[in-house]
Every structure is written in structure tokens, then in C-alpha cells.
């Protein structure tokens, strides 16, 4: 074998094995830090904080990023209620000229009383915005998201020789009440800091096995609008309904009529959900009340569909009240929330398919699943500035594979997100989250 041929063979071997070697290096780095990441996750899980109150979580997140060499700015966010503090965090790591990638994680938890029985289960109680004491739990996995982001931040700081550009990490408060992203944009997120070329986030799943990720090109999550309806009648004695205008009967008719918006007014090709989640009225068996209050959640993908549904809700409420003989000056009051509202999440198809390919190379093709859109909602879509910035939110499997298999065999549903029993499997979930997110950034910021 000639020296020239041997040199060519070595060169060919190096070219063919460079990507696997790089991947092995990332795996080794994650393995080295995994025990520490699990400890961080359990610490965060045991100490959740409600939306608008994420002070300690944000401070911890900022301190960890600052220790990794990121330039960190805290308290980013302005709410419409001035008494709320914006506990947003922005961390920047510059590494030469190149694209800017924003990575987002949420910081807040939910008013849920944990029932998992875990040794690190939350026992936290706190006052909510109304001053009521509630239990608090990371029932949506934001503790997984934070920990995965910290792991990714460390990987990117360690692997600076493999990428070029700017990494911008966003710790977002108040996602659960869907006003955190807007609070940060209102505080000049893209004026005070670099405007990103790409925006990426992950969200764990209560249905997908740990070790896998999912992706959904196009519309992935629906818009959400909270609606409050006050049906006003004329109260009186339960034995003399003829002398009253019964708002409970009107409310019942309204609830049934609202179902026809989906079944008879909307195309089945444009998914819509109209859910009445709360009804309150009356105080005693034999008293017809003066009013009944309803709370609704409306979901859709397209904004023109959402607007049409909201108009139908107003029309139905007022029409049924009029038919019941309620005078116009006592017509129902229909209010569409200006704070509990969020746009749909649209995953830019080209970016999403690109990252799906990256995930397949990093995790194996069998561990990357194309998922259908769902009608749940997020405020992540605001960060794309109405789809002007390519953005994608991918799904991170978080459930013990044996439990998923058993659920499919028995037909018994797994605890969903927001459940008091939601229980991610820490090690494989965090390993996959860090590996997927790091691989995505290394691809988007790869050296030319």
C-alpha cells in the first residue's frame, strides 16, 4: 500500500466518521452532567412558583447562565397591571458573526396540588393573584424545560468551536396565564436585545415516550380566547316563575345553542372548540336569581375563524335572551378577555422539517415522530411576530415507555399535562431535551 493511498484512506475515514465523533462528544458531555441536571430538575420541581411570582426561579436561572459566561439581564417584562413584576430573563452568548437563535423556556407553575407521591413532590402553597392560598405544582413540565435549557446552555458554551453566531436564551414568565410573552415584547425584547433569525422552544408531552421527540409543521397549537358571559334576568320566588325572567333557563339554552357554532356554522376543515368551563348562578333551592355567569374557552387556528366564532357567541346570547322576553337594556354582557388571549402557534414548515432531519441524525429516526396539531394553546407564537420570524416548538417525550405501552394495551389514559399525577421520567427526558436542542442550535449556527 503506497503512502499516498494510505493518506487518502485516512482522510476518507476522517470525513466519514466526523459527524459520529462529534455526536459521541456531545453524548459524553451530556452523560457527564446528567446527574447534576437531574438534581437541578428535582430542586426546581420541589419549589414551583405561580405565574407573576417567579422571583426565585428566575434568579436561579439567571445565576446559572451567568456562571456559564452568558451576559444576563433580569426582570424583563411589563404587564398591564403595574403591581406585577416581570421576572423575565434574557441571556446572550456571542460567538462571532452569524445568525441569532432565540431559545425559550417558561418559568412558571400551576395552582395544582401534587398527588404523585414522589420524594421530591411539591408541597408548596402560595397566594395567587386574587390573594387566595393555593397549592403549586410544576404540572406542565416547565421544570423539565428550564433544566433542559440550562443543560443546552452549558453544551453550547463548551462547544463554541463548533458554531458561530449568537445564542439568545429567554426565560419567560407567566406562560400559564398566556401574558408572559407579550409582557416581554412590551418591554422592548426585540429592541433592547438582538432580533433573532430563528426562535425555538420545546414542550414536554404526557403521551410520548421519554427518549423521543415530536414535530408538527404548520399550525401546531390553537389560539385561545377566554370569554365571560353575564346573563341578566329578573329574579323572584321559585314558586312564581311567571313573575320572573329566569336567567338559569336562558343560560341552559345558551349553552346548548353554543354547540351549534361548531356543528352548524363552521367548516369541519377549520377546527374550533367552544367549551363552557364554568357556570355560576343562584343561592338557594327556591330562589330564581337575577343573573348567571358563564366562563368560556374558545380555540381555533385561523384568526378569521376565531373572530367569526366570537361574533356568533354574542349573537346567540343576545338572541336567546330577547326570545325569552328579557328587555334589551338587560341583554347579556359578553366580554372577550384582552389578557387571557393568545395567537395560534405556527411552526414554520421549512425550519421544522430541517430540525426534524437534525433530530433524526442525533436521536435515531425511530425516535422522531411527526405529530398532528392539537387544540391546546401557548403564547410562544407571539415571539415569531405573527410568523415574521421562522419559529418552531417541538415536542419532548417525558413518559416512562413501559407506562405508554401499558396505556396503549389497556386503553387507560395516562395522566395528562396539568394533572396532579403528571410525572416525567427525569433522566431520559432531560438527556433527549438537551441533545435535541443542542443539535438544533449547532445546525442553525454551524460554521460556514
VENHUTA-V708560 format. One line per field, one symbol per residue. phi: phi as a letter, one per 20 degrees, with the letter a starting at -180 (. if undefined). burial: 1 if it has 24 or more other ideal C-beta (glycine too) atoms within 12 Angstrom, else 0. A space follows every 10 residues. Layout:
# VENHUTA-V708560
phi = ???
burial = ???
This chain:
# VENHUTA-V708560
phi = .fffffffff ffffffdffg ffffffgfff gfdfffffff gfffffcfcf gmceffffff gffffffene edcdleqcef effeeeefcc cdcebnfqfd deddcedecd fcefcfmffd ffdfcbeefe nefcfcbeed nfffffffff ffgfgfffdf fdbbqcdcdd edelffdlcf ffffffenge decgffebcc bcbfcedefg odccbbfmfd cefccecdcd edccfrffec ffeccfffff ffffgfffff ffecdcffec gbccdeebbc ancbgdcefe bcddcccdca eefffgffff ffgfffgfff fffenffffd fgedcdfede bbffedeggf ffffffffff ffdngfecce dffcefcbeg gffellmfdg bbddedfcdg gffffffffe nefegegmef dfbfegffff gfffffffff fgffdffe
burial = 0000000000 0000000000 0110110011 0011001101 1111111111 1111111101 1101110101 0111111110 0001111111 1111100111 1111111111 1101010001 1101010000 0001111111 1111111111 1111111111 0111111111 1111111111 1111111011 0011011111 1111111111 1111111111 1111111111 1111100000 0001111111 1011101100 1100010001 1111110010 1000000111 1111111111 1010110011 0111011101 1001010000 1101010011 1111111100 1101110111 1110001111 1011111111 1111001011 1111111111 0011000000 0001111011 1111111111 1111111111 11111000
